[in-house]
């Protein structure tokens, strides 16, 4: 909408300038504007970077959960600021509960949903099947209190460039996907 309004304003100004009655002047030679170079050369390259970022994120999340939720700020270089705030609150509540996990999560489906490269920032959205079948939740006494859950969970995960022009991606958001594509 903003673009449409801007184009209308520009067209109106151009029309008014053209009707000013002043003699036409030759337009100065324009210099070509630089073309935007995508952050990744291909969708495959973007997907590989997202997979690496997710693997690191998952390893750190599992480590924090095994530590009973302590020091969740360790995720800081792997997620956006907003996601860090959310994760810290979640892990702090987990730590207060006296629980911890055993085992590690993994993923097996990792497919590209969408890749965008806007100016110098990439956004990569993927479908992930997160497998938590080996993760157990235990209480302070070590008793298994793992809740009933789906062992494989379908997720939609969004990654963005860590910095402008960077091919390093950080997790922006992870959401349960509405249909189960994990088989």
Secondary structure as the mmCIF struct_conf table of DSSP 4:
data_model
#
loop_
_struct_conf.conf_type_id
_struct_conf.id
_struct_conf.beg_label_comp_id
_struct_conf.beg_label_asym_id
_struct_conf.beg_label_seq_id
_struct_conf.end_label_comp_id
_struct_conf.end_label_asym_id
_struct_conf.end_label_seq_id
HELX_RH_AL_P HELX_RH_AL_P1 UNK A 2 UNK A 18
TURN_TY1_P TURN_TY1_P1 UNK A 19 UNK A 19
BEND BEND1 UNK A 20 UNK A 20
HELX_LH_PP_P HELX_LH_PP_P1 UNK A 22 UNK A 24
HELX_LH_PP_P HELX_LH_PP_P2 UNK A 26 UNK A 38
BEND BEND2 UNK A 39 UNK A 42
HELX_RH_AL_P HELX_RH_AL_P2 UNK A 43 UNK A 66
TURN_TY1_P TURN_TY1_P2 UNK A 67 UNK A 71
HELX_RH_3T_P HELX_RH_3T_P1 UNK A 72 UNK A 75
TURN_TY1_P TURN_TY1_P3 UNK A 76 UNK A 78
STRN STRN1 UNK A 79 UNK A 79
HELX_RH_AL_P HELX_RH_AL_P3 UNK A 81 UNK A 96
TURN_TY1_P TURN_TY1_P4 UNK A 97 UNK A 98
STRN STRN2 UNK A 100 UNK A 102
BEND BEND3 UNK A 103 UNK A 103
STRN STRN3 UNK A 106 UNK A 118
TURN_TY1_P TURN_TY1_P5 UNK A 119 UNK A 120
STRN STRN4 UNK A 121 UNK A 131
TURN_TY1_P TURN_TY1_P6 UNK A 133 UNK A 134
STRN STRN5 UNK A 136 UNK A 138
TURN_TY1_P TURN_TY1_P7 UNK A 140 UNK A 141
STRN STRN6 UNK A 144 UNK A 144
HELX_LH_PP_P HELX_LH_PP_P3 UNK A 146 UNK A 148
BEND BEND4 UNK A 151 UNK A 151
STRN STRN7 UNK A 152 UNK A 161
BEND BEND5 UNK A 162 UNK A 163
TURN_TY1_P TURN_TY1_P8 UNK A 164 UNK A 165
STRN STRN8 UNK A 169 UNK A 176
BEND BEND6 UNK A 178 UNK A 179
#
